[in-house]
Amino acid sequence: MSITENSVFLRFFLAFWLGLKNAAANSGINRLCLGLERSARRALSGSLLWNFAWREGAVSKSWQDSIACRLFTAILNIPCAIVKVIWKAGKPVWEASLFCRLLTALGGATSFFLGLFMLVMLMVPHERWNNLYGLMGAVALTALFVAGSASRRQLRLELDTLGPYMTIYMAFICLALLGSLSTHLSLRFFAFHLTSFLLVLLVVSSVRRYEQLQLMVSLAVLGLSVAALYGCWQGYVGVDIIPSQQDMAVNAGMPGRVYSFFDNPNNFAEQLEMLLPLNLALFLNCRWRGKVLSLLSLCLGVAAIGFTYGRASWIGLTLAMLVFAALLDWRWIPVLLVLGLAAIPFLPETIYNRILTITNTEDSSTQYRFTIYDTTANLMRDYWHRGVGLGSDVMAQVFQTYPTNFDGTYPVHTHNNYLQMWGEAGIWGILSFLGLLGWQVKKGLKAFRAAADPRVRRMLAAAIGAFCGILVISLAEYTWFYPRNMFSYWFLFGIIAACVKLVTAETPARS
């Protein structure tokens, strides 16, 4: 602590920050922004469209008291109910057993082990990772949670907390499996969806205090930091240029794109986009030692995402930061935009040139995406209503019954999460998916407004920002094609749900 307190750099940084904050608070621009904010609030409060979108829907409002919610939640908690009965029946015996006490104690710390799971998942090299590990880990963590619930009457799997749309969405995932054109090919992808569902359920059910949430996120961020460090090392020593990943005709001089422990630079960049904003929340919430470590980790992550040359992820991370700033204090957005523009001349030339290709329609990767969308349109005309079944394997098989791309190849997937979900699960599947995403973001925004704990507010703002970023990336990438990214996607979703739960728990205490 004495080192950080006596650091000239940190003291200068703090003095500069406080001075800038005070100057901004007393400036004419700040008064103008306040006036604009009041005008915007008055306009929105009188808008019928805004009030319609912001209201609590009838389905959502009545969900927790409905028979369906209580039935599905009870079925899901049958294992918890069984171990509770067994524990109560033989309580003296179990309490005398060191193994049983240890098992239930570990079960009460499921959030910690979930963080460890994320840490390990983000650090395992691609050639050593098997997607079955994800399912095995999620099932093992669920079993550990169930064991921990034996001696804790209040501990249960909180399906009701996740709202109605998660149950509806999972129901259509099951229907997409049953109605698949190849159930055998879809089973593997159903395992990925099941893993993701269990991760969301465990995050929201195991977190009961903010400290548990912060520890879990810190462990995940630690795993990301190791991956970022390796990515920076790859950027330093250089990696091979893969022509299919970068069009050298419009990216002359660009080095090979780093991928760290993942199979593809876009996969790595998406992991960074989803978790770096959570690292920023940790930086703001931690004490000095934690701030120093978080700042170091942030620097590694920002450098690593630069080395990936992932344009969609750059856009996603920029949006995530803007949403984060807008939620905490939207008056900082003009400052961030000015600083961002001022930083452009200091960017490495290869990154600057890569940014210029974002709107370049001559880039082969951009052209290829539009070709895939045209090819997908042929499939959608026949299967828009029912879908072909879960997974890119089934879709790739169906693609081969239609005309090829311009180069004679068939698409592997649609390069778009929403189009992929529509093609797999049909119109009702995509509607349930969009309803789930919209409902969760809205719940997160409402909880942010109601939160009293500034730590929860910052973590929730970061999670919402990161989630908005990955939603935008999903317009140009099928981010679930790499299952580890899919697991991080739903882990981030669970972080939002856990923050909403913490805010809901504190609201009665303040009222």
N, C-alpha and C positions, 0 to 999 in steps of 0.2 A: 504493500500500500504506500509506503514512504517513497518508493521509487516513482510511482505514478503521480503522487502528489507533488514531488519535487521536479518532475519532468518539465523542462523549459518548453518543449513542443506542446505538451498537453495543456499547460497553463496559457500559452499563447493562443492555442486553438479555442479554449474555453472563453478567454477574454474577447477574442475576435467574434465568436458566436454570440455572446451576450450583447456585445456592442452592436452587432448587426441586427439582432432581435429588437433591442431597444430603439434603434434608429428607425427600423421598419414600423414599429408600433406607433411612433410619433410623426410619421411622414404623411404627406398629403395623399400619396398613393394608397396608404392604408385606409385613410378616411373615405377615399373614393370606393375602395373595395368593400368597406362596411356598408356604404350606401347601396352599392350594387347587390350585396348579399340580402339586405332587407327588402329591396325591390323584388328580387328573384323569389324570396320566400312568400311574399304577398301574392305574386303571380301564380306560383305553384299551388298555394293553398286554395286559390279560387278556380283551379283548373279541374274540370270534370274528369279528363283523361288521367291526370296525375292521381286524383283521389281514387279512381277506379283501380289503377295499377297498384297503389300503395295500401289499399284496404286489405283486411284479413279475409280471405275467401271463405265461403260457407263450408267447403270440404275441410279446409285446414282448421277452421275454428271448432268444428264438431268432431275432429278426428280422435283426439285422446279419450273422449267419452263414448265413442262408438263401439258397437259390438265387434265389428271387424278388427279394430285396433286392439281391443282387449284379447280377442281370440288369437290373433297372430302373435302378439307379444307373449301370451301365455304358452303357446305352442313352442315358441323359440326358447322360452325359459324353462322348459320341462327338465333339462339336465340340471339347472340350478335348483329347481324345486326338489329333485330327487336327492342331491347331495345335502341339501338343508335338512331333509327328513332323516337321512342317514346320520348326519352329524348330531342332530337333536336326540335321536334314539340312543346313540352310544357316546354321548358327550364326555363322560368321565374317562372312557377308554381312549378316545381320540385326543383329548387334552393331555393325557399321560404319555402319548406317543410323540417322541421327538420328530419323527418323520412327518406325521400329520400336521403338527404345529408349524414345521418348516414349510410344508407344501401350501398350507393356507396363508402363511405369511407372504410367501412368494406370489401367490395369487392376488393378494391385496396390492402388490406392486406391479401389476400387469402393464401399466403405462410406462414404467421404466424399461421393462423387457420389450415392449413395442418400440420404444426408442432405440434399443440395442438392435432389434431386428432391422430397422431402417438404416442404422449405421452400417451394419454388416452388408446389407443389400447394396448400398451405394459404394462399397469398397471392394466387392468381389469382381475380379477381372472377367470380361465377357466370356472368355474361353472356359472359365471354371464355373460359370453360373448356369444353373438349370432352372427353368421356370417352375418346375415341380417344387423347388425349395420355397417358393413364395407360398404355395398352397400348404405345404407341410408346416411352415412357420406360422401361418395364420391359424391353422387348425390347432397347433400346439399351444399358441397363445390363448385361443378360445378355451381350450381344456384347462389351462392354468387359471384363467379368469373364473371358470366354473368352480374349480377347486377352492379358489379364494372366497367364493360366495358362500361356502358352506357355513362359516362362522360369522358371516356378515349379513344380517337379515336384509339390509337396504341395497346390497349389491346385486344387480341383475343386468341382463342385456336389454338396453333401452331402445327397442325398436320404435316405441311410441314417440320418443324424443326426436327422431329423424323425420317425423311428419308423414303424411299420407303418400306423397309422391315417390318416396324410396320404395315402399311396398309395391306400389303400382308398377314402377319401373322394373323391379325384380320379377314381378309376375309376368311382364311381357318378355323379359329375358328368358324365362323358363318356357314361355310359349314359342319363342323363336327357336329354342333348342328342339322342342317337340315337333315343330312344323318345318324343320330344316330339310333341305333337299338331300343332305347327307348328315344324318345324326352322328355318325362316327367321326366325321371331320369337325363337327361343331362341339363335341364333348370337351376337347382340349381348351377351347375358348370359353366354354362355360365354366371351366375350372378357374380361368383368369377372372371372370366376373364374380365368381363365388369368393375368391381370395380378396378382391377389392371390397366386396360387401362386408366381409368379416373385418377387414381393416377399419372401415368406417365405423362399424358397430363397436369395435373394441376401443377406438379412440374416444368416442362419445360416452361409452359406458364406464371406462376405467378412470377418466379424469373427473375428479371431484373438487380439486383445488387448483388455483392457478399455478402453484409451485410444481405440481405434477405435470401440467401442460408444458411449462417452461423446460423442465428437465427432459421431457420426451422430445421436444423440438430441438433442444441443444444437442442431444445425441445424434439426431438426424442431420443437423447442420455440421456436426463434427465429421460424419461420414462424407458429406458433400465437400467439406474442406480438404479432406485427404484426396478425393477425386480431383478437386480443383488444383491441388498442389502437383499431382501427377500430370494433369493437363498442361499446367504451366511448364513443367519439365519437358513435355513433348514439344511445346511451342518453342522452347529454347534450343533443343537439339535438332528439331525438325522431324517431320513425318512424311511418308511418301504421298505424292499427289495422286489422287484417284480421279481420273477424268469424268467418271459418272457423277461425282459429287461437286464438281466445279468446272464451269465452262471457261477454259483458259483463253478463248477468243475474246471474251469481254472481261476477264479477270487476269490479265497479263501481269506477271510478277508476283501473284499471290502464292504463298507457300501452302504446303499441305495442311488440311484442317484437322485439328486435334480431336480426339474422341475419348481420351482417358480410359476408364474401365468399361466403356460402352462400345457397342459395335459400330456406331455411326456418329459423326459430329453433331448432327441434328438432335439425336437422342440425348447426348451430353448437354447440349445447349438448353434443351427443354427442362432437364433436371435442374440446371442452374437457375433458369427463369422461375421455376416453381418454388424453390427453397431459399434463394438469396433474399427475397423480401422478408422472410421469417427471420433471417440472420440480422437484418436491419432492425427489426423489432427487438431482438435480443440485445443489440447494441444500445438501444434507447432504454431498455428495461433493466439491464445489468448494472452492477456496481463497477468501480474503476477497473479492476482486474478483468472482469468479464468484458468490459468495453474494449480494452486493449486487444484481447483475443478475438472478439467479434470484428473489430476493425481490420485486424490482420486477415481474418477469414474472408471478409468482404472484398479486400483488395485482391486476394487470390482468385475469388470467384469472378470478379469483374474482368480481371486479366484473362482468365480461362475462357469466359464466354466470348471475349474478343478473339481469342485464338481459334475458336470453333468456326468463325466466319458464318454463323447461322443468322441470316438476315431476319427471318420470321421471329426468332427468339430475341433478337435485338429490339424489334418492334414490341414484342410482348413484354419484355422487361421494362422498356421505357413507359409503356402504358401502366404497368404494375406500379412503378414509382410515382407516376402522375396521380393514379387513384389513391395510393397511400398518402401522398401529400394533400390531395384534395379532401380526404376524410379528416386528417388531423388538423389541417389549417389550409384551406384552398387558396389563401392569399399568397402562399409560397410558390404556386404554380408559375406565375410570370417570372419569378426569380430563377426557378429551375430551368425554365425554357431559355432564359438569357444565358445562364451559365452553360447550358448544353450547347447552345450556338457558339458561345465564346470558346468552348473546348475543341470544336471541330478542327481549327488549324493546328492543334497540338496532337491530333490523332496520327498514328502510323499511316504511312501512305497507302499500304495495302488495305487497311481497314476503311480508310476514307474512300478509296476506289470501290471497295465492296459495297459501301453504302450507296454510292451513285448507281449501282446496278439494280437497286431495289425496284425502280420504275422502268428498267430497261427491258422492253418486250423482246429484244433480240437474244436474251439469255436463254440457253437451251432448256434449263430447268423450269423456267417460267412457261415456255412454249409447251414443254412436255406435260405440265400440269393441265393446261387447257385441253390438250389432246386427250388426256385421261378423262377429263370431265365430259368431253364429247362422247367418248366410248361408253362411259358410265350411263349416259342418257339413254343409250340403246337398251341396256339392262333394266333401267328404272321404268321404262315404258311397259315392261312385262311384269315387273315384280314390285312396283311402288306400293301396292296395297298390302301384300303379305310378307315380302322380304324373301331372301334366299336361305336364310338361316345364319346362326352365329358364326362369326369368324371370317378372316380374309381367305382362308383355304377354300371354303365353299364358294365364295365370291370369285376367286381366281379360276376355279373350275368352271363356273357358269360363264365367265367372260370368254372362255374358249369356244363357246357356241355362237359368238357374235363376231363381226368383222374386227380385224386387228387394228392397232395403232398405225400411224403413218410409216413407222419403221419395221412393221411386221411382227411386233411383240404384242403381248397381252398385258393389261395392267395387273399388278399384284394386289393393289388396293386402290381406293378412290382419292387418296391424298387429301381427305377432308373428313374430320370426325363425324360431322353431322350427316353428310351424304353417305358415309360408311354405315352409320347406325340405321339410317333409313333403308339402305339396301339390305341390311342384315335382318332387321326386326320389323320392317314394314312401317306403314304410316302411323299406326298406334304406338309402335315402339319409339319412333322419333318424337312423337308428341309427348309421351310420358317422360322421355329423357329431357327434352327442352323444359317441360313443366318442372321437373326436379331441379334443374340448374337455376331457373328463374326464381323458384320458390326459395331455394337456399340462399341465393345472393340477396334477395329481399329480406329474408329473416336476419341475415348478417348485418345489413344496413340498419334495420330497425334496432337490433341489439346494440350496435355501435352507438346509436343515439341515446340509448337508455343506460349504457354502461357507466358505472361510477368509478370502478378501478381503472386508473390510467394504463396499467400494464395490460389488462385485457383489451382495452381500446386499441392500443398500439398493435398487439398481436392480431386482433381481429381486422384492423385496417390493412396490415401486411398480408394476411391470408386472403382477404377479399381482393386486394390489388393483384396478388400473384395469380389468383384464380381467374380474374378478368383477363390477365395476360395470356394464360394458357388457353382460354376460350377463344381469343383472337388468333393465336397460333393455329388452333384447330381448324380454322378456315382454310389454311394452306397446307396443313400436314395432318396425316393420320397418326396422332401422337400415341395411340394405343397399340400400334403395330409392334412396338417393343414393350413387352409386358412389364418390365421394371418401371417404365414411364407411366404405365397405366396404374400401377400400385402407388406411385408417388402422387399421381393425379387425385386418387381417391383418399389418400392420406391427407392431402391438403384440404379436400372437401370435408373430411372428418375434423380437421382443426377448426374450420369455421363453425361446424355443428357443436363442437366442444365449447368454444367461446360463447356461442349463443346460450348453451346450457348454463354456463357460469353466470352470465348476465341475468338469465331468468331466475336462477337460485338467489341472487343477491337482491333482486327487485322487491320481493315481499319483506325482506329484512329492513329495507329503507322506507317502506310504506307504513 
